[in-house]
């Protein structure tokens, strides 16, 4: 018997991408695997995947157009916040108003690998009444030398109730998202801003390590203050680590 997903009837995955032809294929492969597990566990839940191609000058758009089951949207904002918002605007346009509370949006990034249970775990949490799930992110060990990887782990304690916010691992109901005005068109920290707004609105939420994803360990990224910049700062004396938002279950 498959578990009930009465709280959720549709899942939309939104992925912003800017010149990610090298890493985007493996990201989409991992989402496809997660989608297959979702279909097995929750056959009544529909799934869509959207990549927002933001100012791409490489082959990212061609890769998306050739990928079955993936929608591509093209904008030219060069802003993670604007790209995420554009993707969510598309989801909202295609969702009936009465079903927004039962529509789940899973957010990740084009340089990220999600685990096979990524979507099923979020849906399972949503069935308990949660409307926001804040997941964890770890850097790809293959991209970092041992000393930098050790430094990163020394500054991060992952677990339930963790204090971190990453747009690469964030899920929420469409209704909750729209109720606070959605993503702001910010060049960085649009994820932190959104989570803060949802928490201030007293949306039922949790911070969990059970949906952990792996993100590229590159030190030159797309957002000026994003994950890549943080890794780069760890190589500098006096670099600051730690949380951007204090979380809780």
Secondary structure as UniProt FT lines:
FT   TURN            6..7
FT   STRAND          10..17
FT   TURN            21..23
FT   HELIX           24..41
FT   TURN            43..44
FT   STRAND          46..54
FT   HELIX           60..65
FT   TURN            68..69
FT   STRAND          70..75
FT   HELIX           80..93
FT   HELIX           97..102
FT   STRAND          103..109
FT   TURN            110..111
FT   STRAND          112..113
FT   TURN            116..117
FT   HELIX           118..126
FT   TURN            127..129
FT   STRAND          132..134
FT   STRAND          137..139
FT   HELIX           141..143
FT   HELIX           146..154
FT   TURN            160..161
FT   TURN            167..168
FT   STRAND          170..173
FT   HELIX           174..179
FT   TURN            180..181
FT   HELIX           190..200
FT   TURN            201..202
FT   STRAND          205..207
FT   TURN            210..211
FT   STRAND          213..215
FT   TURN            224..225
FT   HELIX           227..234
FT   TURN            237..238
//
